[in-house]
Amino acid sequence: MAAAYQIKRYTSEFALSWDELIEQSVNGGFILKRSFMEYHQDRFDDFSFLLWNNNKLVAVFAAAMPRQREHDGMLIAHPGLTYGGLATAVDLQYAALEEVYRALFSFLKNNGFAQLTIKLIPKVFCKRYSDNSLFVLHKNSFELKDRELNSVVDLTQDFKMGSRQKNNLRKARKSAVQVELSEQFDVFWQLLTDNLWQAHGVKPVHTLAEIEYLAKKHPDNIALYVAHIENRIVGGVVVFKEINKGYIHSQYISANAEGKLVGAVDAILFHIMQLAQADYRRFSFGISTVKGDVNYGLLSYKEGFGARAEVVETYTKVL
């Protein structure tokens, strides 16, 4: 007999239970905690759900609807985050996971949702990864909407640097570049914002106020490393990390003109990866694709640190 699941929409009364499950989960990263998800709650209508079995919380489903949307009834897991969807407390066997999804899909359809899009949790961010969810979506006729390439370095192995990276590290040493942890998000954010605007005509996803707020809320998960020459910050890398999930991820990378000349970014990344080898298993560089198109130069640069590609996929279905 199939297990009976009780499903409720998330409200603030469940905040502690939600965060505890994410902390203990095999696949839910800290960006799925309510203290992170809600920093931009004014942009989305949250439609997240909690699933119980025999009064035990077994899973949560992180999702929302953009405020400015063309059609009601289109639920995205998650429109404001790198990923979303189902986070489970333990490794559910396939049959149990299938029942969880079946109950969730039925609940969403019965409550007026017409379409569901799921940005699957990337392998690199999982404590223990399984393709079970991917197969459930396939079995339920979800269609592939998007596939991106994320670059990941295996920190359990000695990583070999490419000639470009070695050359930049020599430049950094010759120019007396120093790398250290920093709380000067304001200085780095101005550098980052200027770079992004000049190169691509865009701004960082997070504002300075948002990243400072998130770093204060999650001091163990968000850190800024900077490269400086004397007292001048010439580059920086913001990392998202979870020691219990085994990964460290470069969320923002940037250097000014002086930093680019002296290999500041390479010095920071090498410093981070060397330190991370003691406590982390994987270093995530982020994606090198835009809507499926490869940025070959960016991908090649990451490969120069020994990174290999993992796919990040998004699926959708009319319910």
N, C-alpha and C positions, 0 to 999 in steps of 0.2 A: 504493500500500500504506500502510495506517495506521501511524503512528509507534508504536513500542513504548515504553511508559513503565514505569519502575521506581518503585514506591511503597513507602515505609517509614514506620512510625509514628515520631513525634518522640521522641528521647531526648536527654539532655544532651550527648552526644557531637556532636550536630549544631547546638549552640547558635550557634557562630560562623558557620557556613554559613547558618543560618536568618536571623540578624540582618543578615548581609551582603546577602542577597537582599531583605529588607524595605527596607534602606537604598537599594538601587538600583532598587527596583520602581517601576512606574508607578502603582500604586494602593494599596500597603500602607503605612499610617501607622505612626508610632513606637509606637502602643499595641499593635501586633502583634509588637513585639520581645519576646524572651523575658524580658528584664529588667523589662518592664512586665507582660506576661501573667501572670508567676508570683508577683506580689505577693499574690494571693489563691488560690494553688494549693491551699490546704487546703479550699477550698469546692467544688472541681471535680476530676473525673478527666479529665486532659488526653488528648484523642484527636486530636492534630494530626498532619498528614502532610506528607511532602516528596515531590516528584515530579521524577525525573530523565529526561532523554532523551539517549541516547548519552553517559552519564556526566556530563552537564551539568545542574545543578540549574536547572529552569525555573519552578518554582512551589512554593508552600507553601500548606497549607490549615489555617487556625486554627480549632479546634473543641474542644469538651469536653462532658462530661455532668455535670450538677449532682449533688452527693453525695446530696441528698435528692430523689429522683426517684420518680415513681409507677411507671414502667415502664422496664426495661432496654432497651437497643437504640435509644433515642431520642437522636440526636446533634444538638447545636446549635452553629452556627457564628456567634457565640460567646455562650454564656449569661452570661458575666461582663464583656462588653465592649460598646461602642456598636455594633460591627459585627464581622464575622469573615469566614470563608470563604477564597476563593482570591485570593492575591496573586501576580502574575507578574513575572518579571524584566524582561521587555520587552513591547512591544505585540505580542501573538500575533495572527496573522491568524485570522479567524473559524474556518476549518476546523481549524486547530491547537488553538484553544481548545476547540472541540467535542470533539476527541479527548481532551484533558486531562480534561474533565469526564466523558466516557464511561468512561475508565479509572478515574477516582476513584469514580464511582457503582458500577461493577462491583466494585471492590475492597471498598468498604464493605459492599455486599450480601453478598459472599462471606465477609466476616469477621463476620457476625452482626448488623449494624446493620439495624434494621427501618424507621426513619424518620429523615429528615434535614430540619433547618430551617436556613435560611441568612439571616442578617441582612446584606444586601448593603452593600458599602462605599459610603457616600454620595458623590455626585459632588464635593462641595466638598473632600473630603480627597484626591482623586486628582491626581497630577501631570498625567496625561492620562486623561480619562474616556472610556469606551466602553460602549455598551449591549449589547455582545456577550454578556456573561454573563447579562443579563436575558433575552435571546432564547433562549439555550441552556436556561435554566430553563423558559421557556414551551414550548419544543419538547419538553422531557422531562416535560411535564405537571405541573410544580410548581404549587401553588395559592397565591394571595396570602393570607397570614395576617394581615398588619398593614401599614398605610400611615400614616406620620406626616409632619408638615410641619416642615421645617427652614428657618430664615430666614437668608438670605445677602446680604451687602452686596458689591457689585462695587467693589473698591478701585482699579481702574484708571480709574474714572470719579469725577467730583466728586459726593459724596453730599450730598443736600439734607436738612436737618434739619426736622422738623415743629415746629409751634408749641409743643407740650408740651416737646419737647427744648430748644428755644431758651430757653423760660422757665426751665427747670431750670438751664441753663448760666448764665443771668443770676443766678439765686439763688446758685449756687456761687461765681461771681466776687464777688458782693456779700458773701458770708460768708467770703471769703478761703480757700476750699477749695484745698488743694494736693494734687496727684497725683504719686505716685512709685512706683518699684519697691521692693518690700519683701521681706524674708525672715521677717517676723513672722506666719508661718502660724498660730501658736498664738493670737494675738489675733484674727485674722480668723476662725479656725475656731470660736471661742467665739461670736462675733457671728453667724456663719452658722448654727451649730447652734441657738442661741436663736431666731433668726428662723424657721427651718424647723419647729421644734417648735411654736412658738406659732401659726404660720399653717396648718400642714398636719399636725402631729402625726407628722412623720417626721424622720429624721436624714440627714446627707449620705451619699452613696454611699460615699465614702472616709472613714476615720477620720483623725484628725490624724496619727497615726503613719504611716499609709499614704501620705498626700499628702506628708508630709515626706520619707519614704523615696523616693517616686517623683520628687520634685523634685530630690533629691540625685543620683539615678541618671540623670536626664535634665535637666540644667541648661539645655541649649539648647532644650528643648521645653516646659518648664513654668515659668510665672512668675506672681507675685502682684503686682498693682498695687493700691495703697490710696489712699484719700482721707483726708486728716486736716485737722483744724482745730486749730491750735497743735500740741500733742503727742497729740491724741486721734484714733485711727483711727475713722472714722465709716462707712466702707464699703470694699468691696474687690471685685476681679474676678480670678479665677484663669483664666489662659489656657493652652490647649494649642496648640502652634504647630510648624510645620515649614517652614523657609524654602525647602528644596529641593522641597517639594510646593506651596508658594505660598499656604498658608492660615494663619490664626490663628483660634482657636475659644474662645469664652467658656464655660468648663466650670462655673464657679460665679460667681454674682453676688449680692451682698447688701449691705444697709446697715442701720444701727440707726435708731432713731427720729429722732435728730438728723440723721443722714445723709440720711434721706428728706425731711426738711424743707428741706434746703439743696441738693438735687439732686446728691448725691455720686456716685451711680451713673452718671448722665448725663455728669458731668464726667470720670469714669474712662474710660467707653466712648469718648467723643469723643477723649480724649487717646490712647488705644490705637489707634484707627482712623487718626488723623492720623499717628502714628508709623509705623504699619504700611504706609501707602501707599508708602513708599520701597522696601520689600522684599517685600511680599506682594500677592497679587492678589485674595484673597477673605477676608472676615471672616464667620465662622459664629457665629450667635447661639444655635444649638441649637433643639430642637423646641418647638413651642407646642401640642402635642396630647398627650392622655393616652388611650391605647387608641383612637385615631381621633377622639376628641372634641376640638373646637377650643377653646382658651382664647382667646377673642376679644380680651380686654383685653391679654393678653401679646403676642399676634400683632400687634395694632395698635400697641403700643408699639415693637416691633422695626421695623415698617414706617415708623415715624416717623424712623428712622435711614437710611431708604432701602433697607431689606432687602426681598428678594423670596423667595418660597417655592420650595423644592425638595423633592420627595418622597423619603422614606426608606422602603424597602420590605423586608419579610420574607416569604420564601416557604418552603413546606414540602411534603413528599411522602413517602408510604409507599413504601419501596424494594422 
